[in-house]
Amino acid sequence: MSYQDIISVGLWVFWVMWALALLLIVTWGLSILFGAPFLPTLKPERLRAMDLLDLKPGQVFVDLGSGDGVMLVLAAERGLKAVGYEINPFLWFYSWLRTRRYGRRVKVKMTSYWPVDLSDADGIFVFLITHRMKHLDRILTKAAKAKGKKLKVVSNAFQIPGRKPLKKSGAMFLYEY
């Protein structure tokens, strides 16, 4: 390999690294703009969330902003059908890889959850931020009306304004629509 070849490869690696860094910054910015940045839910809190939802095998669990897919895995292990929505392509891909072994029981969709129809959900988990909770409340109210029966929602760390939680366990708040 000549000196020029080494420089050429080095420049190629440099520009690829810059492009990846820029892509990471853009995807992180999009997640802030449309929802919340990725913060993993701690294991004890994950278990509390699932226990609060108290879903039965075969019911539909939805994770709004599914991040690394850990809640989807937990739902699948409990016999639930799980659907995750993730806008960050890196997290979506990681989550998709992580949940492949559960086959059709888990779907990970790379899209914003704001426009989706949530009326099929029996239980929803969300780790959002304060200024988005009112908008989420309107969407959940609409989904519950379309469903025609109660919809359970667990919010990690942030309360839904104007709603009183049915239960609180650790940082988890259970709501029913």
C-alpha positions in Angstrom: 0.0 0.0 0.0 1.4 3.3 -1.0 1.6 6.5 1.1 -1.1 8.1 -1.1 -3.4 5.0 -0.6 -3.0 5.4 3.2 -3.9 9.1 3.0 -6.9 8.3 0.8 -8.2 5.7 3.3 -7.5 8.1 6.2 -9.5 10.8 4.5 -12.3 8.5 3.7 -12.5 7.3 7.4 -12.4 10.9 8.6 -15.4 11.9 6.5 -17.3 8.8 7.4 -16.8 9.5 11.1 -17.9 13.2 10.6 -21.0 12.0 8.8 -21.9 9.6 11.5 -21.3 12.2 14.2 -23.5 14.6 12.3 -26.2 11.9 11.9 -26.1 11.2 15.7 -26.5 14.9 16.5 -29.4 15.3 14.1 -31.2 12.2 15.3 -30.8 13.3 18.9 -32.1 16.7 18.0 -35.2 15.2 16.3 -35.9 13.1 19.4 -35.8 16.3 21.5 -38.0 18.2 19.1 -40.7 15.5 18.8 -40.5 13.8 22.2 -37.8 13.2 24.7 -34.1 12.2 24.7 -33.3 8.6 25.3 -32.9 7.7 29.0 -33.0 4.0 29.9 -35.6 3.0 32.4 -34.0 1.3 35.4 -34.8 -2.4 35.9 -36.8 -2.0 39.2 -38.8 0.8 37.5 -39.5 -1.4 34.4 -40.9 -4.1 36.6 -43.0 -1.6 38.5 -44.4 -0.3 35.2 -45.4 -3.7 34.0 -46.9 -4.7 37.4 -49.0 -1.5 37.4 -50.3 -2.1 33.9 -51.2 -5.7 35.0 -51.8 -6.9 31.4 -52.7 -10.5 30.6 -51.1 -12.7 28.0 -52.3 -11.8 24.5 -53.1 -8.2 25.3 -51.4 -5.4 23.5 -48.6 -3.4 25.1 -47.4 -0.2 23.4 -44.2 1.6 24.3 -44.1 5.2 23.0 -40.5 6.0 22.4 -39.3 2.5 22.8 -35.6 3.4 22.9 -33.4 0.3 23.3 -36.4 -2.1 23.3 -36.0 -3.3 26.9 -39.7 -2.7 27.7 -40.8 -4.6 24.6 -38.6 -7.6 25.6 -40.2 -7.6 29.1 -43.7 -7.4 27.6 -42.9 -10.3 25.2 -41.6 -12.4 28.0 -44.9 -11.9 29.8 -46.8 -13.1 26.8 -48.0 -9.8 25.5 -48.1 -8.5 22.0 -45.8 -5.5 22.0 -45.5 -2.5 19.7 -42.8 0.1 20.0 -42.4 3.4 18.3 -39.0 5.0 18.0 -37.9 8.0 15.9 -34.2 7.6 16.4 -32.9 5.2 13.7 -29.9 4.0 15.8 -32.2 3.1 18.7 -34.8 1.7 16.4 -32.2 -0.6 14.7 -30.8 -1.7 18.1 -34.3 -2.4 19.4 -35.3 -4.2 16.2 -32.2 -6.5 16.6 -32.9 -7.0 20.3 -36.5 -8.1 19.7 -36.1 -10.3 16.6 -36.2 -13.5 18.7 -39.8 -12.8 19.7 -41.0 -12.9 16.1 -44.5 -11.6 15.5 -45.1 -10.8 19.2 -43.0 -7.7 18.9 -43.1 -4.9 16.3 -40.7 -2.0 16.4 -41.8 0.9 14.1 -39.5 3.7 13.1 -41.9 6.5 13.2 -43.2 9.2 15.5 -46.0 8.0 17.8 -47.9 11.3 17.7 -50.0 10.5 14.5 -50.5 6.7 15.2 -53.8 5.1 16.1 -53.5 3.7 19.6 -57.0 2.3 19.9 -55.7 -1.3 19.8 -53.5 -0.8 22.9 -54.5 -2.3 26.2 -51.6 -0.7 28.1 -49.2 2.0 27.2 -45.8 2.9 28.7 -44.3 6.3 28.1 -41.2 8.2 29.4 -41.9 11.6 28.1 -41.1 15.2 29.3 -43.4 17.7 31.0 -44.1 20.0 28.0 -45.4 17.1 25.9 -47.8 15.6 28.5 -50.8 17.7 27.6 -50.6 16.7 24.0 -50.2 13.1 25.0 -53.3 13.4 27.2 -55.4 14.5 24.2 -54.1 11.6 22.1 -54.8 9.1 24.9 -58.3 10.4 25.4 -59.0 10.0 21.7 -57.6 6.5 21.6 -59.7 5.4 24.7 -62.9 6.8 23.1 -62.1 4.9 19.8 -61.3 1.8 21.8 -64.6 1.9 23.7 -63.1 0.5 26.8 -60.6 1.4 29.4 -57.0 2.1 28.5 -54.2 1.8 31.1 -51.2 4.1 30.8 -48.0 4.2 32.9 -45.9 7.3 32.8 -42.3 7.2 34.0 -41.4 10.2 36.2 -43.8 12.7 34.7 -47.4 13.2 35.6 -50.2 14.0 33.2 -51.5 17.5 34.0 -55.1 17.6 35.0 -55.3 13.9 35.7 -55.0 12.1 39.0 -53.0 8.9 38.9 -54.8 5.8 40.1 -51.6 4.5 41.7 -48.0 5.5 42.1 -45.1 3.1 42.5 -41.6 4.5 42.7 -41.3 6.9 39.7 -44.3 5.3 37.9 -47.7 6.8 37.6 -50.7 4.7 36.5 -53.6 6.4 34.7 -56.8 5.0 33.3 -58.6 6.5 30.3 
